[in-house]
Amino acid sequence: MHELGMMTGVFDAVRGAAEEADATKVLSVDLSVGEMTEAIDECLVFAYDALAEQDPLFQGSHLNLKMVHPRSRCLECGAEYDHDRFHMFCPECGSFATELLAGRDLTIDSVEIETPD
């Protein structure tokens, strides 16, 4: 389950930012994950919850997850289009020469924290 590894990396990054801001608690994390990572959204949420349960800084926090659909550009005709993980060919000219523009990223969009008064 590579989702656990992905979430461990997210926790490390969020912890670093939270500590830098002198946070006492992480309240929520907004995360965008590309479908081309082949991560399963339910597994990401499960991994987040399991890690948060064991970490006082994250206990009770919530993951807001947005899955990002793949988007590519055809290198032959320049068309940009959305697609699924398996059909990357250009719908305009049928070329397989394409460049993935979105859908492989994992991005921490925002973190809500609690700080001392």
Secondary structure as UniProt FT lines:
FT   HELIX           2..20
FT   TURN            21..22
FT   STRAND          25..34
FT   HELIX           35..37
FT   HELIX           41..53
FT   TURN            56..60
FT   STRAND          62..68
FT   STRAND          71..74
FT   TURN            75..77
FT   STRAND          80..82
FT   TURN            91..93
FT   STRAND          98..102
FT   STRAND          106..114
//
